[in-house]
């Protein structure tokens, strides 16, 4: 994976388009920081980090009237 931030944002957008509620990704400090910002700005409902040997981060997407909050990425 060459562009982890782009991959992270695309996975969130694609999961929203598919009407999924959760997205699970490999953990990194930068991804966790971006998830924290998205949470505080109201773009996602929550996020959690697993404390297993291979860390992962789970993002809970936010919908209003069955429409995903994040509609596009620029």
C-alpha positions in Angstrom: 0.0 0.0 0.0 1.7 3.2 -1.2 -0.9 5.8 -0.2 -2.5 4.8 3.2 -4.4 8.0 3.6 -6.0 7.8 0.1 -6.8 4.1 0.8 -8.4 5.0 4.1 -10.6 7.8 2.6 -11.6 5.6 -0.4 -12.6 2.7 1.9 -14.8 5.1 3.9 -16.4 6.5 0.7 -16.9 3.0 -0.8 -18.4 1.6 2.4 -20.8 4.5 2.6 -21.9 3.9 -1.0 -22.5 0.3 -0.2 -24.4 1.3 2.9 -22.1 -0.6 5.3 -22.0 0.5 8.9 -18.4 -0.4 9.8 -15.1 -0.2 8.1 -12.1 -2.2 9.5 -8.6 -1.1 8.5 -5.0 -1.8 9.5 -4.0 0.5 12.3 -1.4 3.3 12.0 -1.0 6.5 14.1 -1.8 8.7 11.1 -5.0 6.8 10.3 -6.0 7.0 14.0 -5.4 10.8 14.0 -7.5 11.3 10.9 -10.3 9.1 12.4 -10.2 11.3 15.5 -10.5 14.5 13.5 -13.4 13.0 11.4 -15.1 12.0 14.7 -14.8 15.4 16.3 -16.0 17.1 13.1 -19.1 14.9 12.9 -18.3 12.8 9.8 -18.2 9.4 11.5 -20.2 8.1 14.5 -17.3 6.4 16.3 -13.9 4.6 16.0 -12.2 2.0 18.1 -8.7 0.5 18.1 -8.2 -3.2 18.8 -5.5 -4.1 21.3 -4.6 -7.4 19.7 -1.1 -8.4 18.4 -2.0 -7.0 14.9 -3.8 -3.7 15.6 -6.8 -2.7 13.6 -9.1 0.3 13.7 -12.8 0.1 13.2 -14.8 3.1 11.9 -18.5 3.3 12.4 -20.0 5.4 9.6 -22.7 8.1 10.1 -25.9 8.3 8.1 -28.6 10.9 8.0 -31.9 9.9 6.5 -30.2 6.8 5.0 -27.6 9.0 3.2 -24.0 8.7 4.1 -22.5 12.0 5.4 -19.4 11.7 3.2 -20.6 12.0 -0.4 -17.3 12.8 -2.2 -13.6 13.2 -1.7 -11.5 16.0 -3.2 
